[in-house]
């Protein structure tokens, strides 16, 4: 069973922009695309560690602000000739509310 956390409304996210938060100790960037789809990634480029939340959203990808590596918002995978992947955080939108999946913690 997945625990979901409500992080706000669709209106809280700028069109073609992002917001950041910490989830399970990880920095997470939540993105809204031109067609109102919402995606979330760990806020770290797999190549140089740049903050993806500071990148420019193009379609369903974001460009790393440090070196322009394009990352798929849906899969976290580098696009084009680049290689690497950043973890995806599951998202769902219910009405106008945005919910993120909480990380599952292993039993001690």
C-alpha positions as CSV (number, residue, x, y, z in Angstrom):
1,X,0.0,0.0,0.0
2,X,1.3,3.4,-0.9
3,X,1.0,6.4,1.4
4,X,0.3,9.7,-0.5
5,X,1.1,13.2,0.7
6,X,-0.9,16.2,-0.4
7,X,1.5,18.9,-1.5
8,X,-0.9,21.6,-2.8
9,X,-2.9,22.5,-5.8
10,X,-2.2,22.6,-9.5
11,X,-2.5,26.4,-9.3
12,X,0.5,26.4,-6.9
13,X,2.7,25.2,-9.7
14,X,3.6,27.7,-12.5
15,X,2.9,26.5,-16.0
16,X,6.2,25.1,-17.4
17,X,7.8,25.5,-14.0
18,X,8.5,23.7,-10.8
19,X,8.5,23.8,-7.0
20,X,10.8,21.9,-4.6
21,X,10.3,20.1,-1.3
22,X,12.1,17.5,0.8
23,X,10.5,14.0,0.8
24,X,12.0,11.2,2.8
25,X,15.2,13.2,3.2
26,X,15.6,13.7,-0.6
27,X,15.2,17.0,-2.5
28,X,12.3,16.6,-4.9
29,X,11.3,18.8,-7.8
30,X,7.6,18.8,-8.9
31,X,7.0,20.1,-12.5
32,X,3.9,21.2,-14.4
33,X,4.1,21.0,-18.2
34,X,2.4,23.2,-20.8
35,X,-0.5,20.7,-21.0
36,X,-1.1,20.6,-17.2
37,X,0.6,17.2,-16.6
38,X,2.5,17.0,-13.3
39,X,5.7,15.0,-12.8
40,X,8.2,14.7,-9.9
41,X,11.9,13.8,-9.9
42,X,14.6,13.7,-7.3
43,X,16.1,17.3,-7.8
44,X,19.5,16.2,-8.9
45,X,20.9,15.8,-12.4
46,X,22.5,12.3,-12.8
47,X,25.5,13.8,-14.5
48,X,26.7,16.8,-12.5
49,X,24.2,16.9,-9.7
50,X,22.6,20.2,-10.8
51,X,19.2,21.2,-9.4
52,X,16.7,20.2,-12.1
53,X,14.2,22.5,-10.5
54,X,16.2,25.4,-11.8
55,X,16.1,24.1,-15.3
56,X,13.8,25.0,-18.2
57,X,10.8,22.8,-18.9
58,X,10.4,22.0,-22.6
59,X,7.5,19.7,-23.4
60,X,7.8,16.7,-21.1
61,X,11.5,17.2,-20.4
62,X,13.7,19.5,-18.3
63,X,17.1,20.9,-19.2
64,X,19.8,20.7,-16.4
65,X,20.8,24.3,-15.6
66,X,24.5,23.3,-15.4
67,X,25.1,21.8,-18.8
68,X,21.8,21.6,-20.6
69,X,21.4,17.8,-20.3
70,X,17.7,17.0,-21.1
71,X,15.9,14.7,-18.7
72,X,12.5,13.0,-19.4
73,X,10.0,14.1,-16.7
74,X,8.1,10.8,-17.1
75,X,11.0,8.4,-16.8
76,X,13.9,10.4,-15.3
77,X,16.2,9.2,-18.2
78,X,18.6,11.4,-20.1
79,X,17.5,12.1,-23.6
80,X,19.6,12.3,-26.8
81,X,23.2,11.1,-26.6
82,X,23.5,11.7,-22.9
83,X,23.3,8.8,-20.4
84,X,22.0,8.6,-16.9
85,X,18.8,8.6,-14.9
86,X,17.4,10.4,-11.9
87,X,14.7,8.7,-9.7
88,X,11.1,9.4,-10.5
89,X,8.6,10.1,-7.6
90,X,5.1,8.8,-8.3
91,X,2.5,11.6,-8.7
92,X,-1.2,11.7,-9.0
93,X,-3.6,14.6,-9.4
94,X,-7.1,14.3,-7.7
95,X,-9.3,17.2,-8.8
96,X,-6.9,20.2,-8.3
97,X,-4.8,18.5,-5.5
98,X,-1.3,17.1,-6.2
99,X,-0.3,14.0,-4.3
100,X,3.2,12.4,-4.1
101,X,4.0,8.9,-3.1
102,X,5.9,8.7,0.2
103,X,9.0,6.6,0.0
104,X,8.6,3.1,1.4
105,X,10.8,2.4,4.4
106,X,12.1,-1.0,5.0
107,X,11.1,-2.7,8.3
108,X,13.9,-2.8,10.8
